[in-house]
């Protein structure tokens, strides 16, 4: 196996620090692993501008690859911007298995994105009982990329990973 393929397999198993049920590959932030001389270069994309987990992702990637005998560098790619559509089906199932509601399709825009000050309307199902009868309790959860909901059937609270 080529160096980059072996290094990619290692990088693909690094976990997201905020949602450890997801690997960086499942989250869709792992973009590329390539050889550059005697080093591997890993490219990742933040889920949103200013994501505080990026430094930890970078450090975790470098540590895992260094432990495996690679000299590694991590680059950040901002274009194209990350989309929640990049979360793999395995990642979406892992979110549901851990009681989080997986994001639906990301909104599409062919031009400027309008600024609205109202909560975003989403079709969210309860990850515990499957009911579509849910209500938003807070637009922000433990991290900015999640919103808090409550199921009106089973009455359980849950987090929803936002569509971006």
C-alpha positions, 0 to 999 in steps of 0.5 A, a space after each residue: 500500500 502506498 504511504 498516502 493510502 496507509 496514512 489516510 486509513 489512520 487519519 480516517 479513524 480520528 474522532 471528532 472531539 465534540 461528537 466522538 461517535 463520529 470519525 473525521 471521515 464520517 463527519 466529512 471534514 477529512 478532505 485529502 491525505 497526500 505525500 509531499 516529499 517524506 511527509 504526509 499532508 492532511 487537508 481538513 475543512 472546518 464545519 464552520 468558520 471559527 470552529 473551536 474543535 479545529 485545533 484539537 482535530 489538527 493535534 489529534 491527526 498529527 499525534 496519531 500519524 506521528 505515533 504510526 511513524 509518519 511526519 505529518 502536517 495538517 492544512 485547512 481548506 476553506 473552499 468549498 465550504 463544508 456542508 452537513 450533506 458531507 456527513 456519511 450515512 454511517 455518521 448519520 446512523 452513529 448520531 441517531 444511535 447516540 440520541 442526536 437528530 441527524 441533519 436533513 438536506 442543507 439549504 441551497 442558495 444561488 445568491 446572497 443568503 438572507 439574514 433572518 433573526 427568527 429560528 430556522 424552521 426544520 423538519 426534525 424527528 425524535 431520535 428516540 421514538 421517531 416522532 415528527 412531533 417535536 419542538 425547538 427549545 433552544 437554537 443553541 445546544 452544547 455547541 453552536 452546530 447543534 440545537 435543542 429540541 423536545 419530543 412532544 410524544 415521548 417528552 425526551 429532550 434531544 440535540 439536533 445537528 444543524 443543517 449547514 
